[in-house]
């Protein structure tokens, strides 16, 4: 069943109206017809609105609202990914897979060891593309919300942004070198201690990892260094690993 997002005001008591680029996609790409069933989300309440197409024009698709699935598919906790800017198109893969796994928001972060440097013009263009990838992944995985991709932040700005988040995790490949290292047992205890409804921040370094000064700043801000095991993971793998652990624990 195909899944689409609309604004809340496009959903009425008995009908849903789809407008914009999705109309052309429905009419000319996937070629749906009146009578076909689709699912709709408004991107806010996590509900799944099940509909049947009534009519299709060049500007809108009118659907009959049949029933609402209240429970939705969202995790019980909002997970925020603070991703150090990676090279090439790795960010696109990270966004796609993290959205599929259930992340709530993605914050690109310019860290000391990031190779990529984005000026305002490039950042705006990238952000538009990244948000489009998030929406496409949300549709594919039938999410109840479209995770937002924020503007690129500095590490200092990211730490400030994360202040109000309940649990803050920093996977660090040198965790075993820290004075109060607790290894995988400690990491397991932290993950298992997260309760439904608590918000979670996950900070992931770029290809070169975190600078030592960044780790110290993170610890000073109340963040918890964790280990992802004995192997060194790529930046595009690390966040997905933590997200998979959280998904397993919370669901």
C-alpha positions in Angstrom: 0.0 0.0 0.0 1.4 3.4 -1.0 1.8 6.0 1.7 1.6 9.8 1.5 1.9 12.9 3.7 -0.5 15.8 3.7 -1.0 18.9 5.9 -3.4 18.4 8.9 -6.0 20.8 7.3 -6.2 18.5 4.2 -7.8 15.8 6.4 -11.5 16.1 7.2 -14.0 13.9 9.0 -14.8 11.9 5.9 -12.3 12.8 3.2 -8.7 13.6 2.5 -7.4 15.9 -0.3 -3.9 15.3 -1.8 -2.3 18.2 -3.7 1.2 19.2 -4.9 3.8 16.9 -6.5 2.1 13.7 -5.1 -0.8 14.2 -7.6 1.4 13.7 -10.6 3.2 10.8 -8.9 -0.2 9.1 -8.2 -1.6 9.8 -11.6 1.3 9.4 -14.0 4.0 7.4 -12.2 2.4 4.7 -10.0 -0.9 5.1 -12.0 -3.4 4.6 -9.2 -7.1 4.6 -10.0 -10.4 5.4 -8.2 -11.0 2.6 -5.7 -7.4 1.9 -4.9 -6.5 2.1 -1.2 -3.7 4.2 0.2 -2.5 5.3 3.6 -2.1 8.9 4.7 -0.2 10.7 7.6 -0.3 14.3 8.5 3.3 14.3 9.8 2.3 15.3 13.3 0.0 13.0 15.3 1.5 9.7 14.3 -1.9 8.3 13.1 -2.3 6.2 9.9 -5.4 7.4 7.9 -6.6 4.6 5.6 -8.4 5.9 2.5 -9.8 4.9 -0.9 -9.3 7.1 -3.9 -12.5 8.7 -5.2 -11.3 10.9 -8.0 -8.1 12.2 -9.6 -7.7 15.5 -11.5 -4.6 17.4 -12.6 -4.4 19.3 -9.4 -5.8 17.1 -6.6 -6.6 13.6 -5.5 -9.8 13.2 -3.5 -9.9 10.3 -1.1 -12.6 8.8 1.1 -11.5 8.3 4.7 -12.4 4.8 5.8 -10.7 4.3 9.2 -7.8 5.5 11.4 -5.1 3.4 13.0 -4.5 5.2 16.2 -1.4 3.4 17.5 0.9 4.4 14.6 4.4 3.2 14.0 6.6 5.7 15.9 9.0 4.8 18.6 8.0 5.7 22.2 11.0 7.9 22.5 12.2 10.7 20.2 15.7 10.0 19.0 17.9 12.9 17.8 20.9 12.1 15.6 23.7 14.7 15.8 25.8 13.6 12.7 29.3 14.9 12.1 29.4 16.0 8.4 30.7 13.0 6.3 32.4 13.1 2.9 30.6 12.6 -0.4 27.0 11.4 -0.5 27.2 9.4 2.8 24.8 11.8 4.5 22.1 10.8 2.1 22.5 7.1 3.0 22.6 8.0 6.7 19.4 10.0 6.5 17.6 7.3 4.5 18.4 4.5 6.8 18.0 6.4 10.1 14.6 7.5 9.0 13.7 3.9 8.2 14.9 2.9 11.7 12.8 5.5 13.4 14.9 8.6 14.1 12.9 11.7 15.0 15.3 14.5 13.9 18.7 14.7 12.3 21.1 17.5 13.1 24.2 17.9 10.8 27.2 19.1 12.8 30.5 20.7 11.6 33.1 19.1 13.8 36.9 19.7 14.0 37.8 16.6 11.9 35.1 17.1 9.3 36.6 17.3 5.8 33.5 18.8 4.3 33.0 22.6 4.6 29.7 24.0 3.5 29.1 27.6 2.8 25.6 29.1 3.2 24.7 28.5 -0.5 25.8 24.9 -0.5 24.3 24.2 2.9 20.9 25.5 1.7 21.0 23.3 -1.4 22.1 20.2 0.6 19.4 20.8 3.2 16.7 20.8 0.5 18.0 17.5 -0.9 18.4 16.0 2.5 14.8 16.9 3.5 13.5 15.4 0.3 15.4 12.1 1.1 13.9 12.1 4.6 10.4 12.5 3.2 10.9 9.7 0.6 12.2 7.4 3.3 9.3 8.3 5.6 6.8 7.4 2.8 8.6 4.1 2.0 8.7 3.0 5.7 5.1 4.3 6.4 6.3 6.7 9.1 3.7 8.8 10.9 6.1 11.9 10.8 8.7 13.2 8.4 11.9 13.6 10.4 13.3 17.1 10.1 16.8 17.8 9.0 18.0 21.0 10.7 20.5 23.6 9.5 24.1 22.6 10.0 25.4 23.5 13.5 28.8 24.0 15.1 29.7 21.5 17.8 29.1 24.2 20.4 25.6 24.9 19.0 24.9 21.2 18.9 25.8 20.8 22.6 23.5 23.7 23.4 20.7 22.3 21.3 20.9 18.9 23.1 20.7 20.4 26.6 17.0 19.6 27.0 17.3 16.0 25.8 17.0 13.4 28.6 19.7 10.9 27.6 22.8 11.9 25.6 25.0 9.2 24.1 28.4 9.7 22.5 29.8 6.5 20.8 33.6 6.9 21.1 36.1 4.5 19.7 38.5 5.3 22.5 36.0 4.8 25.3 38.2 2.2 26.9 40.9 4.8 27.4 38.7 7.1 29.5 39.2 7.2 33.2 35.7 5.9 34.1 35.3 3.5 31.2 32.7 0.8 31.7 33.0 -1.0 28.4 30.2 -2.9 26.7 28.6 -3.8 30.0 28.2 -0.1 30.8 26.9 0.6 27.4 24.3 -2.2 27.7 23.2 -0.8 31.1 22.8 2.7 29.7 20.7 1.5 26.8 18.5 -0.7 29.0 18.0 2.1 31.4 16.2 4.3 28.8 12.5 4.5 29.5 9.7 4.9 27.0 9.0 8.6 26.5 12.6 9.7 27.3 14.2 11.7 24.5 17.6 10.4 23.3 20.5 12.3 21.6 23.1 10.3 19.7 26.3 12.1 18.7 28.3 10.5 15.9 31.7 11.7 14.8 32.9 12.2 11.1 35.3 9.9 9.3 38.2 11.1 11.5 36.3 10.6 14.7 35.9 13.1 17.5 38.7 15.4 18.6 39.7 14.8 22.2 38.6 18.3 23.1 35.1 17.6 21.7 34.8 14.5 23.9 35.7 16.5 26.9 33.2 19.2 26.1 30.5 16.5 25.6 31.3 14.9 29.0 31.3 18.3 30.7 27.7 18.7 29.2 26.5 15.5 30.8 26.9 13.2 27.8 27.7 9.5 28.3 30.5 8.0 26.2 29.6 4.5 25.1 31.4 1.8 23.1 30.1 0.1 19.9 32.3 -3.0 20.4 35.8 -4.0 19.5 35.6 -3.1 15.8 35.9 0.4 14.4 32.7 1.3 12.6 32.4 3.8 9.7 30.5 7.0 10.5 27.6 5.9 8.3 27.4 2.6 10.3 27.8 3.9 13.8 24.5 5.8 14.0 22.6 3.0 12.5 24.0 0.6 15.0 22.9 2.7 18.0 19.5 3.3 16.3 19.0 -0.4 15.9 19.8 -1.0 19.5 17.3 1.6 20.6 14.6 0.3 18.3 15.1 -3.2 19.7 15.0 -2.0 23.3 12.0 0.4 22.9 9.9 -1.9 20.8 
